Amino acid sequence: MIRHKILLRRMPNVEIPEKLLFLFKPNRYKILYGGRDGVKSWSIARTLLCLGTQRPLRILCARETQQSIRESVHQLLSDQIKGLDLREFYRIMEYTIKGANGTEFIFAGLRNLTVEQIKSFESLDIVWVEEAQGVLRKSWQVLIPTIRKPGSEIWVSFNPELATDDTYLRWVISPPPGAIVMKTSYRDNVWLSKESAAEIEYLRKNDPDSFEHIYEGSTRSTVEGAIYKVEIMRAESEGRISQVPYDQSLPVRTFWDLGWSDLVCIWFAQRSQFQYRIIDYHEDHFQSSDHYLQVLQKKGYTYSGNMDAPAITWPWDASTKMNRESTEQSVRAKGFTLRILEQASKAGGIDAVRRIFPQLYFDAEKCADGISRLRRYQWGPLPTTGQLKREPLHDINSHPADALRTMAMSIKEHDKEPPKLVRQVQPPRISGPYSPFG
């Protein structure tokens, strides 16, 4: 632990662990990872507040998903402002925090950003991505090149979860040149309470695996209660998550899960003999139906024109999320063949996915975000006992799993032979912003 003196009158010295003193020195990438109670977020919040008193800084505090300001580090920063007696310098507002010298903290979820918001980030000085273990590859690919102001920095803090997570691979296994990567644990926390210390010691003795993951920051192969744990591990061991290129001689079919504020998820697949080659994946939300049809067209794939094995397959609840007749007509008028499945149980759909999983081949690059979510698709806990129940947890990770269920349920006897009727889909005729997915 070390006291760092800053240049603000009447401000006390600030205490942070000595190994984290590098946070005060300029560097493009600063990465903190490790176990719970490792003072990562606490130290970063204090450091940023101190730096913000020395010169005007524009700081984005981000995470993958943020539905409200309560899910951000706004409260943590507010508490530190009070603890450091900086209330005369910083003004705590409902959605931002502003300093007397022009420093500003803003808060956002990366998944919810619009194109305009992303462009505005070019003037940021520092981005702090908190709870970064769940940030997807797509989000990093958009964020990193956007933060390009001279001297700008990207700070990342997280507790590792899966060894295959893009965040862990990107920042710990293969960090960019010059990145400072520091692992912390409860041992670096001189403020650790007696209650926390007792809980840590109990877990260390009685559940070593959980202790290693929670407090030592070790990764896991899958999340607890993962529904497709066995299937995914087998696919990895058999080399079925690798490079799966698009075969121009085979038609592409797409399998969807629909939503509006929830994710719309699409798997792109080709049938080859007894294999289902999943060559691509797309997810988005708050977009019109025309947007997703444009996505399909821009991919440049040749889509199936066979009505028995159509280009687009939607789940049965599509009829509850749209004006079915008008939307079907609109999609077909734009050149896509479409089928909407009959209703089936979730349990039956999960079993269907498990039956076809040995035939699935995933492109590791283009399907990375979808696979990451499949790894986190898990059984939900019972409200009282906390034990796992035979009902999937409905969260952001359930939507690509539901889209894969659409694929499994759509496979019929007539799919045993590759469809013979193939035609190139013409560019969609975009008519307006109406969305059937709301």
VOVORO-834511 format. One record per residue (C-alpha): x negated, y negated, z; residue number from 1. Coordinates in Angstrom, 1 decimal, always signed. Example, Ala and Ser with C-alpha at 12.3 -4.5 7.8 and 13.67 -1.06 7.14 Angstrom:
<nodes>
+--------+--------+--------+-----+
|     c1 |     c2 |     c3 |   k |
+--------+--------+--------+-----+
|  -12.3 |   +4.5 |   +7.8 |   1 |
|  -13.7 |   +1.1 |   +7.1 |   2 |
+--------+--------+--------+-----+
</nodes>
This chain:
<nodes>
+--------+--------+--------+-----+
|     c1 |     c2 |     c3 |   k |
+--------+--------+--------+-----+
|   +0.0 |   +0.0 |   +0.0 |   1 |
|   -1.3 |   -3.4 |   -0.9 |   2 |
|   -0.2 |   -7.0 |   -0.5 |   3 |
|   -0.1 |   -9.0 |   -3.7 |   4 |
|   -0.3 |  -12.7 |   -3.5 |   5 |
|   +1.7 |  -14.7 |   -6.0 |   6 |
|   +1.8 |  -18.4 |   -6.9 |   7 |
|   +5.1 |  -19.4 |   -5.4 |   8 |
|   +5.1 |  -21.7 |   -2.4 |   9 |
|   +6.8 |  -20.4 |   +0.7 |  10 |
|   +7.1 |  -16.9 |   -0.7 |  11 |
|   +5.7 |  -14.1 |   +1.4 |  12 |
|   +3.1 |  -11.6 |   +0.2 |  13 |
|   +4.7 |   -8.6 |   -1.6 |  14 |
|   +4.0 |   -5.1 |   -0.6 |  15 |
|   +3.8 |   -2.2 |   -3.1 |  16 |
|   +1.8 |   +1.0 |   -3.2 |  17 |
|   -1.8 |   +0.3 |   -4.2 |  18 |
|   -1.7 |   +2.8 |   -7.1 |  19 |
|   +1.0 |   +0.7 |   -8.7 |  20 |
|   -0.9 |   -2.6 |   -8.6 |  21 |
|   -1.4 |   -2.1 |  -12.4 |  22 |
|   +2.1 |   -3.3 |  -12.8 |  23 |
|   +0.9 |   -6.9 |  -12.3 |  24 |
|   -1.6 |   -6.6 |  -15.2 |  25 |
|   -0.7 |   -7.1 |  -18.8 |  26 |
|   -0.2 |   -3.9 |  -20.8 |  27 |
|   +2.1 |   -2.9 |  -23.6 |  28 |
|   +3.4 |   +0.3 |  -22.0 |  29 |
|   +3.8 |   +0.9 |  -18.3 |  30 |
|   +5.3 |   +4.3 |  -17.4 |  31 |
|   +6.3 |   +5.5 |  -13.9 |  32 |
|   +7.6 |   +9.0 |  -13.4 |  33 |
|   +7.9 |  +11.6 |  -10.6 |  34 |
|  +10.2 |  +12.8 |   -7.9 |  35 |
|  +12.9 |  +11.2 |   -5.7 |  36 |
|  +11.8 |   +8.6 |   -3.1 |  37 |
|   +8.7 |   +7.8 |   -5.1 |  38 |
|   +9.3 |   +4.0 |   -4.9 |  39 |
|   +9.3 |   +3.6 |   -8.7 |  40 |
|  +12.4 |   +1.4 |   -9.1 |  41 |
|  +11.8 |   -0.4 |   -5.9 |  42 |
|   +8.2 |   -1.4 |   -6.9 |  43 |
|   +9.2 |   -2.4 |  -10.4 |  44 |
|  +12.0 |   -4.6 |   -9.2 |  45 |
|   +9.7 |   -6.4 |   -6.7 |  46 |
|   +7.0 |   -6.8 |   -9.3 |  47 |
|   +9.3 |   -8.2 |  -12.0 |  48 |
|  +10.8 |  -10.7 |   -9.5 |  49 |
|   +7.3 |  -11.8 |   -8.6 |  50 |
|   +6.2 |  -12.2 |  -12.2 |  51 |
|   +9.4 |  -14.1 |  -13.0 |  52 |
|   +8.4 |  -16.8 |  -10.5 |  53 |
|   +5.0 |  -17.4 |  -12.2 |  54 |
|   +6.3 |  -18.1 |  -15.7 |  55 |
|   +9.6 |  -18.0 |  -17.6 |  56 |
|  +10.3 |  -14.5 |  -18.6 |  57 |
|  +13.2 |  -12.9 |  -20.5 |  58 |
|  +13.7 |   -9.4 |  -19.1 |  59 |
|  +16.1 |   -6.7 |  -20.3 |  60 |
|  +17.0 |   -4.1 |  -17.7 |  61 |
|  +18.3 |   -1.2 |  -19.8 |  62 |
|  +19.4 |   +2.4 |  -19.5 |  63 |
|  +20.9 |   +4.8 |  -22.0 |  64 |
|  +24.5 |   +4.3 |  -20.9 |  65 |
|  +25.9 |   +1.5 |  -18.9 |  66 |
|  +29.7 |   +1.2 |  -18.7 |  67 |
|  +29.6 |   -1.6 |  -16.1 |  68 |
|  +27.2 |   -3.9 |  -14.3 |  69 |
|  +27.5 |   -1.5 |  -11.3 |  70 |
|  +25.6 |   +1.1 |  -13.2 |  71 |
|  +22.6 |   -1.2 |  -13.7 |  72 |
|  +19.7 |   -2.3 |  -11.5 |  73 |
|  +21.5 |   -5.6 |  -10.8 |  74 |
|  +22.2 |   -4.7 |   -7.2 |  75 |
|  +18.7 |   -3.4 |   -6.6 |  76 |
|  +17.3 |   -6.7 |   -7.9 |  77 |
|  +19.8 |   -8.7 |   -5.8 |  78 |
|  +18.8 |   -6.8 |   -2.7 |  79 |
|  +15.1 |   -7.4 |   -3.4 |  80 |
|  +15.7 |  -11.1 |   -3.9 |  81 |
|  +17.3 |  -11.3 |   -0.5 |  82 |
|  +14.5 |   -9.1 |   +1.1 |  83 |
|  +11.8 |  -11.3 |   -0.4 |  84 |
|  +13.6 |  -14.5 |   +0.6 |  85 |
|  +13.8 |  -15.7 |   -3.0 |  86 |
|  +17.4 |  -16.8 |   -2.9 |  87 |
|  +16.4 |  -20.5 |   -3.4 |  88 |
|  +14.6 |  -19.5 |   -6.6 |  89 |
|  +16.9 |  -16.9 |   -8.2 |  90 |
|  +20.6 |  -17.4 |   -8.8 |  91 |
|  +22.5 |  -14.2 |   -8.7 |  92 |
|  +25.4 |  -14.2 |  -11.2 |  93 |
|  +28.0 |  -11.6 |  -12.0 |  94 |
|  +26.2 |  -10.3 |  -15.2 |  95 |
|  +22.8 |  -11.9 |  -15.1 |  96 |
|  +20.1 |  -13.2 |  -12.7 |  97 |
|  +18.4 |  -16.5 |  -13.5 |  98 |
|  +15.3 |  -18.2 |  -12.1 |  99 |
|  +14.7 |  -21.9 |  -11.5 | 100 |
|  +12.0 |  -21.9 |  -14.1 | 101 |
|  +14.1 |  -20.3 |  -16.8 | 102 |
|  +13.4 |  -16.6 |  -16.1 | 103 |
|  +16.4 |  -14.5 |  -16.9 | 104 |
|  +17.3 |  -10.8 |  -16.2 | 105 |
|  +19.9 |   -9.3 |  -18.5 | 106 |
|  +21.4 |   -5.8 |  -18.4 | 107 |
|  +22.6 |   -3.4 |  -21.1 | 108 |
|  +23.2 |   +0.2 |  -22.1 | 109 |
|  +21.2 |   +1.2 |  -25.1 | 110 |
|  +23.9 |   +3.3 |  -26.5 | 111 |
|  +26.4 |   +0.4 |  -26.5 | 112 |
|  +24.2 |   -2.1 |  -28.3 | 113 |
|  +25.4 |   -3.8 |  -31.5 | 114 |
|  +23.2 |   -4.7 |  -34.4 | 115 |
|  +23.4 |   -8.4 |  -33.4 | 116 |
|  +22.4 |   -7.6 |  -29.8 | 117 |
|  +19.4 |   -5.5 |  -30.9 | 118 |
|  +18.2 |   -8.4 |  -33.1 | 119 |
|  +18.4 |  -10.8 |  -30.2 | 120 |
|  +15.9 |   -8.6 |  -28.3 | 121 |
|  +13.1 |   -9.7 |  -30.5 | 122 |
|  +12.4 |  -12.6 |  -28.1 | 123 |
|  +12.2 |  -10.4 |  -25.0 | 124 |
|   +9.1 |  -10.5 |  -22.8 | 125 |
|   +9.7 |   -7.3 |  -20.9 | 126 |
|  +12.1 |   -4.3 |  -21.2 | 127 |
|  +12.5 |   -2.1 |  -18.2 | 128 |
|  +14.2 |   +1.2 |  -19.0 | 129 |
|  +15.4 |   +2.7 |  -15.8 | 130 |
|  +16.6 |   +6.4 |  -15.4 | 131 |
|  +15.0 |   +6.9 |  -18.7 | 132 |
|  +15.1 |  +10.8 |  -18.6 | 133 |
|  +18.4 |  +10.6 |  -20.5 | 134 |
|  +17.4 |   +8.2 |  -23.2 | 135 |
|  +17.7 |   +9.9 |  -26.6 | 136 |
|  +15.2 |   +9.8 |  -29.5 | 137 |
|  +17.5 |   +7.6 |  -31.5 | 138 |
|  +17.6 |   +4.9 |  -28.8 | 139 |
|  +13.8 |   +4.8 |  -28.5 | 140 |
|  +13.4 |   +4.6 |  -32.3 | 141 |
|  +15.7 |   +1.6 |  -32.3 | 142 |
|  +14.4 |   -0.1 |  -29.2 | 143 |
|  +10.6 |   +0.1 |  -29.5 | 144 |
|  +10.0 |   -1.6 |  -32.8 | 145 |
|  +12.5 |   -4.3 |  -31.8 | 146 |
|  +10.4 |   -5.4 |  -28.9 | 147 |
|   +7.7 |   -7.1 |  -30.9 | 148 |
|   +7.1 |  -10.5 |  -29.4 | 149 |
|   +3.4 |  -11.1 |  -28.9 | 150 |
|   +2.5 |   -9.9 |  -25.4 | 151 |
|   +5.8 |   -8.1 |  -24.9 | 152 |
|   +5.9 |   -5.0 |  -22.7 | 153 |
|   +8.0 |   -1.9 |  -22.3 | 154 |
|   +8.3 |   -0.5 |  -18.7 | 155 |
|   +9.8 |   +3.0 |  -18.2 | 156 |
|  +10.8 |   +4.7 |  -15.0 | 157 |
|  +12.4 |   +8.1 |  -14.6 | 158 |
|  +12.6 |  +11.4 |  -12.7 | 159 |
|  +11.8 |  +14.1 |  -15.3 | 160 |
|  +14.6 |  +16.6 |  -16.0 | 161 |
|  +14.1 |  +18.9 |  -19.0 | 162 |
|  +10.6 |  +19.7 |  -20.4 | 163 |
|  +12.1 |  +19.2 |  -23.9 | 164 |
|  +13.5 |  +15.7 |  -23.3 | 165 |
|  +12.3 |  +13.1 |  -25.8 | 166 |
|  +11.4 |  +10.7 |  -23.0 | 167 |
|   +9.2 |  +13.2 |  -21.2 | 168 |
|   +7.5 |  +14.3 |  -24.5 | 169 |
|   +7.1 |  +10.7 |  -25.7 | 170 |
|   +5.7 |   +9.1 |  -22.5 | 171 |
|   +4.1 |  +11.9 |  -20.5 | 172 |
|   +3.0 |  +14.6 |  -22.9 | 173 |
|   +2.0 |  +12.4 |  -25.8 | 174 |
|   +2.0 |   +8.8 |  -24.7 | 175 |
|   +1.0 |   +6.1 |  -27.1 | 176 |
|   -2.6 |   +4.8 |  -27.1 | 177 |
|   -3.3 |   +2.5 |  -24.2 | 178 |
|   -0.2 |   +3.4 |  -22.2 | 179 |
|   -0.6 |   +3.5 |  -18.4 | 180 |
|   +1.2 |   +6.5 |  -17.1 | 181 |
|   +1.5 |   +7.0 |  -13.4 | 182 |
|   +3.2 |   +9.8 |  -11.4 | 183 |
|   +4.5 |   +9.0 |   -8.0 | 184 |
|   +6.1 |  +11.0 |   -5.2 | 185 |
|   +7.5 |  +10.6 |   -1.7 | 186 |
|   +3.9 |  +10.8 |   -0.5 | 187 |
|   +3.3 |   +7.3 |   -1.9 | 188 |
|   +6.3 |   +6.0 |   +0.1 | 189 |
|   +5.0 |   +4.5 |   +3.4 | 190 |
|   +8.6 |   +3.4 |   +4.1 | 191 |
|  +10.1 |   +6.9 |   +3.9 | 192 |
|  +12.7 |   +7.3 |   +6.6 | 193 |
|  +12.7 |  +10.1 |   +9.1 | 194 |
|  +15.9 |  +11.4 |   +7.7 | 195 |
|  +14.5 |  +11.7 |   +4.2 | 196 |
|  +11.3 |  +13.3 |   +5.5 | 197 |
|  +13.4 |  +16.0 |   +7.3 | 198 |
|  +15.5 |  +16.7 |   +4.3 | 199 |
|  +12.4 |  +17.0 |   +2.1 | 200 |
|  +10.7 |  +19.4 |   +4.5 | 201 |
|  +13.9 |  +21.5 |   +4.7 | 202 |
|  +14.2 |  +21.8 |   +0.9 | 203 |
|  +10.5 |  +22.6 |   +0.6 | 204 |
|  +10.8 |  +25.6 |   +2.9 | 205 |
|  +14.2 |  +26.9 |   +1.8 | 206 |
|  +14.5 |  +26.1 |   -1.9 | 207 |
|  +11.0 |  +25.6 |   -3.4 | 208 |
|  +12.3 |  +25.4 |   -7.0 | 209 |
|  +14.6 |  +22.6 |   -6.2 | 210 |
|  +12.0 |  +20.9 |   -4.1 | 211 |
|   +9.5 |  +21.0 |   -7.0 | 212 |
|  +12.0 |  +19.5 |   -9.4 | 213 |
|  +13.7 |  +16.9 |   -7.1 | 214 |
|  +10.7 |  +15.6 |   -5.1 | 215 |
|   +7.6 |  +16.6 |   -7.0 | 216 |
|   +9.0 |  +15.6 |  -10.4 | 217 |
|   +8.6 |  +19.0 |  -12.1 | 218 |
|  +10.7 |  +19.7 |  -15.2 | 219 |
|  +13.3 |  +22.4 |  -15.7 | 220 |
|  +14.1 |  +24.5 |  -18.8 | 221 |
|  +17.8 |  +23.8 |  -18.5 | 222 |
|  +20.2 |  +21.9 |  -16.2 | 223 |
|  +21.9 |  +23.7 |  -13.5 | 224 |
|  +25.0 |  +25.5 |  -14.8 | 225 |
|  +24.1 |  +25.0 |  -18.4 | 226 |
|  +26.7 |  +26.8 |  -20.5 | 227 |
|  +24.4 |  +27.7 |  -23.4 | 228 |
|  +21.2 |  +28.2 |  -21.4 | 229 |
|  +20.6 |  +31.8 |  -22.6 | 230 |
|  +21.5 |  +31.1 |  -26.2 | 231 |
|  +19.2 |  +28.0 |  -26.5 | 232 |
|  +16.3 |  +29.7 |  -24.8 | 233 |
|  +16.6 |  +32.7 |  -27.2 | 234 |
|  +16.9 |  +30.3 |  -30.2 | 235 |
|  +13.6 |  +28.7 |  -29.1 | 236 |
|  +11.8 |  +32.0 |  -28.6 | 237 |
|  +12.9 |  +33.2 |  -32.0 | 238 |
|  +11.8 |  +30.0 |  -33.8 | 239 |
|  +15.3 |  +29.0 |  -34.7 | 240 |
|  +14.8 |  +25.4 |  -33.5 | 241 |
|  +12.2 |  +24.2 |  -36.0 | 242 |
|  +12.0 |  +22.6 |  -39.4 | 243 |
|  +15.2 |  +23.4 |  -41.4 | 244 |
|  +15.1 |  +21.5 |  -44.7 | 245 |
|  +18.1 |  +20.7 |  -46.8 | 246 |
|  +18.7 |  +23.2 |  -49.6 | 247 |
|  +20.0 |  +21.4 |  -52.7 | 248 |
|  +21.5 |  +24.6 |  -54.1 | 249 |
|  +23.8 |  +25.1 |  -51.1 | 250 |
|  +26.9 |  +22.9 |  -50.2 | 251 |
|  +27.0 |  +21.1 |  -46.9 | 252 |
|  +29.9 |  +21.3 |  -44.5 | 253 |
|  +30.4 |  +19.0 |  -41.5 | 254 |
|  +32.0 |  +19.8 |  -38.2 | 255 |
|  +33.4 |  +17.1 |  -36.0 | 256 |
|  +34.5 |  +16.1 |  -32.5 | 257 |
|  +36.6 |  +12.9 |  -32.6 | 258 |
|  +36.8 |  +10.0 |  -30.3 | 259 |
|  +36.7 |   +6.2 |  -30.1 | 260 |
|  +35.2 |   +5.0 |  -26.8 | 261 |
|  +33.9 |   +8.6 |  -26.5 | 262 |
|  +31.4 |   +9.8 |  -29.0 | 263 |
|  +32.2 |  +11.0 |  -32.4 | 264 |
|  +29.8 |  +13.9 |  -33.1 | 265 |
|  +29.1 |  +15.5 |  -36.5 | 266 |
|  +27.0 |  +18.6 |  -37.2 | 267 |
|  +25.8 |  +19.1 |  -40.9 | 268 |
|  +25.5 |  +22.8 |  -41.8 | 269 |
|  +24.7 |  +25.0 |  -44.8 | 270 |
|  +25.6 |  +28.7 |  -45.1 | 271 |
|  +22.8 |  +30.9 |  -46.4 | 272 |
|  +23.3 |  +34.7 |  -46.4 | 273 |
|  +24.0 |  +35.4 |  -42.7 | 274 |
|  +22.5 |  +32.2 |  -41.4 | 275 |
|  +24.1 |  +28.9 |  -40.5 | 276 |
|  +21.4 |  +26.2 |  -41.1 | 277 |
|  +22.3 |  +23.1 |  -39.1 | 278 |
|  +20.2 |  +20.5 |  -41.0 | 279 |
|  +21.4 |  +17.2 |  -39.4 | 280 |
|  +23.4 |  +15.6 |  -36.6 | 281 |
|  +25.1 |  +12.2 |  -36.2 | 282 |
|  +26.8 |  +10.5 |  -33.2 | 283 |
|  +28.4 |   +7.1 |  -32.7 | 284 |
|  +31.4 |   +5.4 |  -31.2 | 285 |
|  +33.6 |   +2.4 |  -31.6 | 286 |
|  +33.4 |   +2.9 |  -35.4 | 287 |
|  +36.1 |   +3.2 |  -38.1 | 288 |
|  +36.8 |   +6.3 |  -40.0 | 289 |
|  +35.3 |   +4.6 |  -43.1 | 290 |
|  +32.0 |   +4.2 |  -41.2 | 291 |
|  +31.6 |   +7.9 |  -40.7 | 292 |
|  +32.5 |   +8.7 |  -44.3 | 293 |
|  +29.8 |   +6.2 |  -45.4 | 294 |
|  +27.4 |   +8.0 |  -43.1 | 295 |
|  +28.1 |  +11.2 |  -44.9 | 296 |
|  +27.7 |   +9.6 |  -48.3 | 297 |
|  +24.4 |   +7.9 |  -47.4 | 298 |
|  +22.9 |  +11.2 |  -46.3 | 299 |
|  +22.8 |  +12.1 |  -50.0 | 300 |
|  +23.9 |  +15.7 |  -49.5 | 301 |
|  +26.2 |  +17.7 |  -51.8 | 302 |
|  +29.3 |  +18.5 |  -49.9 | 303 |
|  +31.5 |  +21.5 |  -50.4 | 304 |
|  +34.6 |  +21.0 |  -52.6 | 305 |
|  +36.1 |  +24.4 |  -51.6 | 306 |
|  +39.4 |  +23.9 |  -49.8 | 307 |
|  +38.8 |  +27.2 |  -47.9 | 308 |
|  +35.4 |  +26.0 |  -46.8 | 309 |
|  +35.9 |  +22.2 |  -46.8 | 310 |
|  +33.4 |  +19.3 |  -46.5 | 311 |
|  +35.0 |  +18.1 |  -43.3 | 312 |
|  +36.5 |  +20.2 |  -40.5 | 313 |
|  +38.2 |  +18.4 |  -37.6 | 314 |
|  +39.4 |  +19.9 |  -34.3 | 315 |
|  +43.1 |  +20.5 |  -33.7 | 316 |
|  +43.5 |  +17.4 |  -31.5 | 317 |
|  +42.8 |  +15.2 |  -34.5 | 318 |
|  +46.6 |  +15.0 |  -34.9 | 319 |
|  +46.9 |  +13.4 |  -31.5 | 320 |
|  +44.2 |  +10.8 |  -32.2 | 321 |
|  +45.5 |   +9.5 |  -35.5 | 322 |
|  +48.4 |   +9.2 |  -38.0 | 323 |
|  +47.6 |  +12.6 |  -39.4 | 324 |
|  +49.3 |  +12.4 |  -42.7 | 325 |
|  +48.0 |   +9.0 |  -43.7 | 326 |
|  +44.5 |   +9.7 |  -42.6 | 327 |
|  +44.3 |  +13.0 |  -44.3 | 328 |
|  +45.4 |  +11.3 |  -47.5 | 329 |
|  +42.9 |   +8.6 |  -47.0 | 330 |
|  +40.0 |  +11.0 |  -46.5 | 331 |
|  +40.9 |  +13.2 |  -49.4 | 332 |
|  +41.4 |  +10.1 |  -51.6 | 333 |
|  +37.8 |   +9.2 |  -51.0 | 334 |
|  +36.7 |  +12.6 |  -52.4 | 335 |
|  +36.3 |  +14.8 |  -49.3 | 336 |
|  +37.9 |  +18.1 |  -48.7 | 337 |
|  +39.3 |  +18.3 |  -45.2 | 338 |
|  +40.8 |  +20.9 |  -42.9 | 339 |
|  +42.2 |  +20.4 |  -39.4 | 340 |
|  +42.0 |  +23.5 |  -37.1 | 341 |
|  +44.8 |  +25.0 |  -35.2 | 342 |
|  +44.8 |  +24.7 |  -31.4 | 343 |
|  +42.7 |  +27.1 |  -29.5 | 344 |
|  +41.5 |  +27.4 |  -25.9 | 345 |
|  +38.1 |  +26.0 |  -24.8 | 346 |
|  +37.2 |  +29.4 |  -23.4 | 347 |
|  +37.8 |  +31.0 |  -26.7 | 348 |
|  +35.8 |  +28.3 |  -28.5 | 349 |
|  +32.8 |  +28.8 |  -26.1 | 350 |
|  +32.9 |  +32.5 |  -26.8 | 351 |
|  +33.1 |  +31.9 |  -30.5 | 352 |
|  +30.0 |  +29.6 |  -30.3 | 353 |
|  +28.1 |  +32.3 |  -28.3 | 354 |
|  +29.0 |  +34.9 |  -31.0 | 355 |
|  +27.6 |  +32.8 |  -33.8 | 356 |
|  +24.6 |  +31.4 |  -31.9 | 357 |
|  +22.2 |  +34.2 |  -33.0 | 358 |
|  +22.9 |  +33.0 |  -36.6 | 359 |
|  +22.2 |  +29.3 |  -36.0 | 360 |
|  +19.1 |  +27.5 |  -37.1 | 361 |
|  +18.6 |  +23.9 |  -36.0 | 362 |
|  +16.4 |  +21.3 |  -37.5 | 363 |
|  +14.3 |  +20.2 |  -34.5 | 364 |
|  +13.8 |  +16.6 |  -35.8 | 365 |
|  +17.2 |  +15.6 |  -37.2 | 366 |
|  +19.2 |  +17.5 |  -34.6 | 367 |
|  +17.0 |  +16.4 |  -31.6 | 368 |
|  +19.7 |  +14.3 |  -29.9 | 369 |
|  +22.4 |  +16.8 |  -30.4 | 370 |
|  +20.3 |  +19.7 |  -29.1 | 371 |
|  +19.3 |  +17.5 |  -26.1 | 372 |
|  +23.0 |  +17.1 |  -25.3 | 373 |
|  +23.7 |  +20.8 |  -25.8 | 374 |
|  +21.1 |  +21.6 |  -23.2 | 375 |
|  +23.1 |  +19.4 |  -20.7 | 376 |
|  +26.5 |  +20.9 |  -21.5 | 377 |
|  +27.4 |  +22.5 |  -18.2 | 378 |
|  +30.2 |  +23.9 |  -16.0 | 379 |
|  +31.9 |  +21.4 |  -13.8 | 380 |
|  +31.8 |  +21.6 |  -10.0 | 381 |
|  +34.9 |  +22.4 |   -7.9 | 382 |
|  +36.1 |  +19.3 |   -6.1 | 383 |
|  +35.8 |  +20.8 |   -2.5 | 384 |
|  +33.2 |  +23.5 |   -2.5 | 385 |
|  +30.8 |  +22.1 |   -5.1 | 386 |
|  +30.5 |  +25.6 |   -6.6 | 387 |
|  +30.6 |  +25.9 |  -10.4 | 388 |
|  +34.0 |  +26.6 |  -12.0 | 389 |
|  +34.8 |  +28.1 |  -15.3 | 390 |
|  +35.7 |  +24.7 |  -16.9 | 391 |
|  +33.1 |  +22.6 |  -18.8 | 392 |
|  +32.2 |  +19.3 |  -17.3 | 393 |
|  +33.7 |  +16.5 |  -19.5 | 394 |
|  +31.0 |  +13.9 |  -20.0 | 395 |
|  +28.9 |  +12.4 |  -22.8 | 396 |
|  +27.2 |  +15.8 |  -23.4 | 397 |
|  +30.4 |  +17.7 |  -24.0 | 398 |
|  +31.2 |  +16.0 |  -27.4 | 399 |
|  +28.5 |  +17.6 |  -29.5 | 400 |
|  +29.3 |  +20.9 |  -27.8 | 401 |
|  +33.0 |  +20.4 |  -28.9 | 402 |
|  +31.8 |  +19.7 |  -32.4 | 403 |
|  +29.9 |  +22.9 |  -32.4 | 404 |
|  +33.0 |  +24.7 |  -31.1 | 405 |
|  +34.8 |  +23.2 |  -34.2 | 406 |
|  +32.2 |  +24.9 |  -36.4 | 407 |
|  +32.5 |  +28.3 |  -34.6 | 408 |
|  +36.3 |  +28.3 |  -34.7 | 409 |
|  +36.3 |  +27.4 |  -38.4 | 410 |
|  +34.3 |  +30.4 |  -39.4 | 411 |
|  +36.7 |  +32.9 |  -41.0 | 412 |
|  +36.5 |  +36.1 |  -43.0 | 413 |
|  +36.3 |  +34.1 |  -46.3 | 414 |
|  +33.1 |  +32.4 |  -45.0 | 415 |
|  +31.2 |  +35.7 |  -45.4 | 416 |
|  +30.3 |  +34.7 |  -49.0 | 417 |
|  +28.9 |  +31.2 |  -49.9 | 418 |
|  +31.7 |  +29.1 |  -51.5 | 419 |
|  +31.5 |  +29.0 |  -55.3 | 420 |
|  +33.2 |  +25.7 |  -56.0 | 421 |
|  +30.8 |  +22.9 |  -55.4 | 422 |
|  +31.0 |  +19.3 |  -56.5 | 423 |
|  +29.1 |  +16.1 |  -55.6 | 424 |
|  +31.3 |  +13.8 |  -53.5 | 425 |
|  +31.6 |  +10.3 |  -55.0 | 426 |
|  +30.9 |   +7.2 |  -52.9 | 427 |
|  +33.8 |   +6.5 |  -50.5 | 428 |
|  +36.1 |   +3.7 |  -51.4 | 429 |
|  +36.0 |   +1.6 |  -48.3 | 430 |
|  +39.2 |   -0.3 |  -47.7 | 431 |
|  +39.1 |   -1.8 |  -44.2 | 432 |
|  +38.3 |   -1.4 |  -40.6 | 433 |
|  +41.2 |   +0.8 |  -39.6 | 434 |
|  +40.1 |   +3.7 |  -37.5 | 435 |
|  +42.1 |   +6.9 |  -36.9 | 436 |
|  +39.8 |   +7.8 |  -34.0 | 437 |
|  +41.2 |   +5.5 |  -31.3 | 438 |
+--------+--------+--------+-----+
</nodes>
